[in-house]
Amino acid sequence: MERWLESLGKVAGGVLDPHGPATQAAAHSYVPGDFSIHFFLQLAVILLACRVVGWLGRKLLGQPQVVGEMIAGVVLGPSLLGLLFPGLQGAIFPKETKNVLYAGAQLGVGLYMFLVGTTLRLDHFRTKAKSASVVSMAGIAAPFAIAVLITPLLVGIPGLFAPGISQANATLFLGACIALTAFPMLARIINERGLANSSLGTLSLTAGAFDDACSWCVLAIVLAAFGGGAGVAILAIGGGLLWAAFVILAGPRLLAPLARRVEREGELSLHAFALVLIAFCVSACFMDLVGIHAIFGGFILGAVMPRGLLADEIKRKLEPLTVVLLLPMFFTYSGLNTRMDMVNSPTLLLIALGILAASVLAKGGACYLAARLSGEDNRTALGIGALMNSRGLMELIIINIGLQKGIIGPTLFSMLVLMAIVTTMMASPLFEIFYGRQGRKSGELVALDGSVPTPA
């Protein structure tokens, strides 16, 4: 109790005067035991902000909860809370606790991608392989072409990219950022609307998965060229492919006995649940170790998890804790690195709007045209373009890595966060306009409340 009161006093001191003696004393006397106090305080604030902003987003803007949580992360960072109440923001999120929040954020996003993997229907990918490949290639080629055009203008502006970075590396990184698709959100929208078996759902998921995989391979090359050497790229791409091949080929066989046991017992026992979590941690650790990212380890394992009661039980046990508690930590961690106040001149604002417009044109426009050329009708092609243009969670992950590795500066990071939020907010309204309303009238699309209407 005494230590708790002392830490509370430090927080109060920081609120009253962020540069005063109380705050300076707190910084000098920070002890490891304070981590738990701040951690639980941070979780309470994060959960409250995500619930409130998410509810407002749903009621006022019709946005999914995840979009509200992205915005809440920015609200809690220096862009709003830190701007209006710097002492309060610094007291709740001191720099010393950032690594603890980072670890929780990685666990949350890794488990979420694991859950996304368990919802995929791999047998559907083959049915739209040709169309998906056309859309995917367009969703990769056009963003990199746009990056080739605009990067020379951005490299010369101080604070956007790291000093001394080559134009080629800057172009590759920016192209990867524009080419990304919000794969978790894409899967969430498709599942919520009952489109998993539709042409649009299958094509979008297949193309989105391939585009994100290509973007991560490009990021590995940039990291290698930027400072790690060729060995980094070889280890990342080679190690990632080997682990993916092992999981895809051997995973179903190794997991089959566990699935049969769950089916036989009628539930996922605590022992079996522990085995699943161990497998997730090993897969995430290996992907992180080779230099890809933990989320891909979780996603690949989820994709090969035997369907049936095992996958259903995993989702039932993991999803509430992951979505409600752990994932919001990732959005907040990203928000703490976002400084919208750094886009503080007409020139920088114009650059941010230019990046946003170029991203929408390159990704959404190119995927729409590719879908039309591959034989899809206009309504389906527009729906695909709207979904593929969303960046969401994946964009935040890759730009966080770019900032952490020193590839981009805080100003460009904030611009790309803005692009991620806006393109993600565009996805649901545009999808509703282009595809959703007509789809519900015809009965091919479930209603927003989950019911299936009777076809007109």
HELIX and SHEET records of a PDB file:
HELIX    1   1 GLU A    2  LEU A   16  1                                  15    
HELIX    2   2 PRO A   21  HIS A   28  1                                   8    
HELIX    3   3 ASP A   34  LEU A   56  1                                  23    
HELIX    4   4 GLY A   57  LEU A   61  3                                   5    
HELIX    5   5 GLN A   65  LEU A   76  1                                  12    
HELIX    6   6 LEU A   81  LEU A   84  1                                   4    
HELIX    7   7 PRO A   86  ILE A   92  1                                   7    
HELIX    8   8 LYS A   95  THR A   97  5                                   3    
HELIX    9   9 LYS A   98  THR A  118  1                                  21    
HELIX   10  10 LEU A  122  PHE A  125  1                                   4    
HELIX   11  11 ARG A  126  LYS A  128  5                                   3    
HELIX   12  12 ALA A  129  VAL A  155  1                                  27    
HELIX   13  13 GLN A  167  ALA A  179  1                                  13    
HELIX   14  14 PHE A  183  GLU A  192  1                                  10    
HELIX   15  15 SER A  199  LEU A  223  1                                  25    
HELIX   16  16 ALA A  224  GLY A  228  3                                   5    
HELIX   17  17 ALA A  230  GLU A  265  1                                  36    
HELIX   18  18 LEU A  270  VAL A  290  1                                  21    
HELIX   19  19 ALA A  294  VAL A  304  1                                  11    
HELIX   20  20 LEU A  309  LEU A  321  1                                  13    
HELIX   21  21 THR A  322  LEU A  326  3                                   5    
HELIX   22  22 LEU A  327  LEU A  336  1                                  10    
HELIX   23  23 MET A  340  MET A  342  5                                   3    
HELIX   24  24 PRO A  346  SER A  359  1                                  14    
HELIX   25  25 VAL A  360  GLY A  365  3                                   6    
HELIX   26  26 ALA A  366  LEU A  373  1                                   8    
HELIX   27  27 ASN A  378  MET A  388  1                                  11    
HELIX   28  28 GLY A  392  GLN A  404  1                                  13    
HELIX   29  29 PRO A  410  PHE A  431  1                                  22    
HELIX   30  30 GLU A  432  GLY A  436  3                                   5    
HELIX   31  31 ARG A  437  SER A  442  1                                   6    
END                                                                             
